[in-house]
Amino acid sequence: MDSKTEAEINEKFKSATNRLVLLDYDGTLVKHTAIPDMAKLPAEISDIIRKLVHNPQTEIFIITGRGHEDIDKFLNHIPINIIAEHGAMVKEDGVWRNQIIDNFEWKKTIIPILNQITVKCAESFIEEKYFSLTWHYRNADPDLGYASSRELIHLLEKEIQAFNLKILDGNKVVEILTNETGKGRAVKKLFEQNQYDFILSIGDDVTDEEMFEYFLQHSNAFTIKVGEGLTFARYKLNNIKEVASLLKQLSE
Ligand SMILES: [Mg+2]
């Protein structure tokens, strides 16, 4: 992103009267860490977010695939709204609400498949969230991890159709969840309830693409992908530091 675009975003933000800011967490506000529990929000970003939260006429959400209790640990010192588990859980005004109806029968079929791959790929592990199952390979040997992830996706294909699930093929992670969830759907729901004249949406992973794609139809949306790769986002920032710098300008 060039400085002209940055200035334009800042100007549009300041002159808007009903703003929506959607920020992914891992890889966008904090570095991806080998141990997910270590991904604490740096004090500097924490201060910027706090200022934005108190900015009138601004609705700000952290939008993440993390489990809702998990993300709460990092953010409970800030009165911020959160969309967790790819939209399955939403926290507004301090209250968590479930957005999805699901009996989770599918987990009984999917867990053995994940176990089968985990046994073959050292240092990989399974995380069970309320609404999804996730297989992480960030600590595994990179080549074996990637190859195993392809094998896993292949094994899952049949079950995905049978149970109406979807696979998120993310950064060193494969996540299985019901088709009703996703950041794109979560964002669409917000739009059915409100009208915004400025939208800022920032994320770094494939799970954020649904959100960027949804915003293609909104001319007042600024979508930003952090890092390299093909994207539906209109703009790119190189790293977390640049995200912090942009948000800092908006918060002042
Ligand atoms: Mg991310």
Boltz pocket constraint, residues with backbone or C-beta under 6 A from the ligand:
constraints:
  - pocket:
      binder: B
      contacts: [[A, 24], [A, 25], [A, 26], [A, 27], [A, 28], [A, 203], [A, 204], [A, 205]]
      max_distance: 6.0
